[in-house]
Amino acid sequence: MPQSIIEGLTSNYFNITLELLKTWSLHPSNLFLIAQINEQFVGMFFILKIKPLSFKKLLSFEIMANELKDEDFSNFEEETSIFPLSIFAYNDKIASLLYLRLYAHLIVNQDTIIELGTTPILKGGKKLVEKMHLKHIQNKKIKKETLSSYSAPIEDVLVNEDVLKMLFVKQNCPQDSN
């Protein structure tokens, strides 16, 4: 991956080290999607599968993402909560393809996924979670930005008209967000 993308993922907002990111990407339950065209990096989507109690702590800002331990991650068989950590795509088409892959994963694993939630900082990320019908939980000031948490049960995420529009109408999908 380009160094600038890695630096964006390990920004001061989340204080996630490159080593931690590598460890999480190798965890068998997490979903780390990389999009390439002719062996050129063009996008990625990084999703953490977290135990429900740890997920609630993340969304209430009792812990930050960089404080997650191995025991906070779900295994394949247990109920889990999905926490999209980061997405990046060079264009709308790539972003749409990454979201299609995410929704395929959610559909296939809906028997173990309880809910989906995240804490976007960027405006594009906040628009995206609203289109996914995630409900605003709370805010936390971090430096000059506001970190907001959003969550919804998997049923609300999978069954809504805005998701279909987001996936199939190019202008509704932001290029990049955290």
Steps between C-alpha positions, in 0.01 A plus 500: 500500500615856443667654806253792499207259546677326787572835664133594462397178672742558784404863553511677833121471534518126561869459592516166322854390435603328182588189706151494654343540158706208367400284798131578453515436125631148571229416755291226336163660580571853377428593140774688318411561135755634255398615152762482225502560129799362309677449834451870590335582832171687440305453824442318824241430766602390849233352729552377854282224648469584867327337793176684589619628840822643354298646211272685745808638677640625169177677407465659844868610489585304816787360291656614175573269207874496573424348843337185359667178610494158337226386741271781371480341155231243417573160358306351207234318702398761757266794468684810390471868429651650186715812529614651167831660590591658171417520131691656219427491129649695211158544338127437545498180296766340719320618814176346373672168430652496849156570651346223294760264644426625852127441455564153359701427815221636723237291324701178514584552869172650623441202730795610720504878443291691754567858397719735307646823631788738456649834600559715188676834514478611138179648357490232229510230765216661695286524186574138425393368840177697479426342159564161660233591760741498790365702790706770669608390850719781634787741428845550642732795436844396382737788435315729257268229368188327625504124506146360475385146566225331299342155519205292380384138516605295197137476383475880471828514309404231250139593432468860386455683172791740558747209504386394154536858376842531659620180337358559156489877450850634457455852642380369839827331589778720641856439382662466838403505866608376842 
